[in-house]
Amino acid sequence: MSSLANGRVVSTEPEEPPRPPVPWHFKLMVGLAVVYVGWRVVQMIGWLVDWVASRV
């Protein structure tokens, strides 16, 4: 809710406290997980290509 005070809008709602920053090791873990899953997708595509080629 807000109200006018001396021509300005004043918020009566409490502000949220700032969130703590994300730790660097969490970012590293997410990055390595993305690299790992990406590599596994590349391996899967290679496996599928070989599998389809052996069926033809």
C-alpha positions in Angstrom: 0.0 0.0 0.0 1.2 3.5 -0.7 0.2 7.0 0.4 1.1 10.5 -0.6 3.2 12.5 1.8 4.3 16.0 0.7 3.7 15.1 -2.9 5.8 11.9 -2.8 4.6 8.3 -2.9 5.7 6.5 0.3 5.5 2.7 0.6 4.3 1.3 3.8 5.3 -2.3 2.9 8.5 -3.6 4.5 11.4 -4.0 2.1 12.8 -7.5 1.6 16.3 -7.9 3.0 19.0 -8.4 0.2 19.7 -11.9 -0.7 23.2 -13.3 0.0 25.4 -13.8 -3.1 25.6 -17.2 -4.7 28.8 -19.0 -3.6 31.5 -19.4 -6.3 31.7 -23.2 -5.7 28.0 -23.6 -6.5 28.5 -21.7 -9.8 31.5 -24.0 -10.5 29.4 -27.1 -9.7 26.6 -26.0 -12.0 29.1 -25.2 -14.8 30.8 -28.6 -14.5 27.4 -30.3 -14.5 26.5 -28.5 -17.8 29.7 -29.5 -19.4 29.2 -33.1 -18.3 25.7 -33.4 -19.5 26.7 -31.7 -22.8 29.5 -34.3 -23.3 27.1 -37.1 -22.6 24.6 -35.7 -25.2 27.5 -35.7 -27.7 28.3 -39.3 -26.9 24.6 -40.2 -27.2 24.3 -38.6 -30.6 27.4 -40.6 -31.7 26.0 -43.8 -30.4 22.7 -43.1 -32.2 24.5 -42.4 -35.5 26.4 -45.7 -35.1 23.3 -47.6 -34.2 21.3 -46.2 -37.1 24.2 -46.9 -39.5 24.4 -50.5 -38.4 20.6 -51.0 -39.1 20.9 -49.8 -42.7 
